[in-house]
Amino acid sequence: MKVAKLPNVAPIKREFEEVFDRFFGPAFPFAPVGFEPPALRTREFAWMPALDLVEKEKEYVVRLEVPGVPRENLDVQLEGAVLTLTGHREMGKKEEIENYLWEETETGKFVRTIRLPKAVEANKIEATYQDGILVVRLPKIEPAIKNKILIKG
């Protein structure tokens, strides 16, 4: 018995998110008004890995689940307050004799874009990759110390 391959749900999920964003605003509250991530502009991205953004006292930490993606296929860019994580995952060549009964492996390009809520020190950003998890640490800019100014009279 041959089972039909199910369609990749990533594009369908993205379209649902766009509809909800139009009615209820962006799902990520730090995205600027009118900002559209490159994935939605180009429609060429095949999957969207899970992402966590954590705020700590002195830094933001981004964790991106990208198992099976070689380190050299990952890219981290910061432009102003917008962090962009891109990459691609390719699976090995399928053999002719294989008869898939179920296939859920997502492959191809991805992009995740985050607008950070506060400024970070770009020259101190660290990115590490281990066990399929990309971790990006973004130190916050230290606030200026308030000095009381004496008024002469």
Buried (B, 14 or more C-beta within 10 A) or exposed (E): EEEEEEEBEBBEEBEEBEEEBEEEEBEBEBBEEEEEBEBBEEEEBBBBBEBEBEEEEEBBEBEBEBEEBEEEBBEBEBEEBBBBBBBBBEEEEEEEEEEEEEEEEBBBBBBBBBBBEEEBEEEEBEBEBEEEBBBBBBBBEEEEEEEEEEEEE
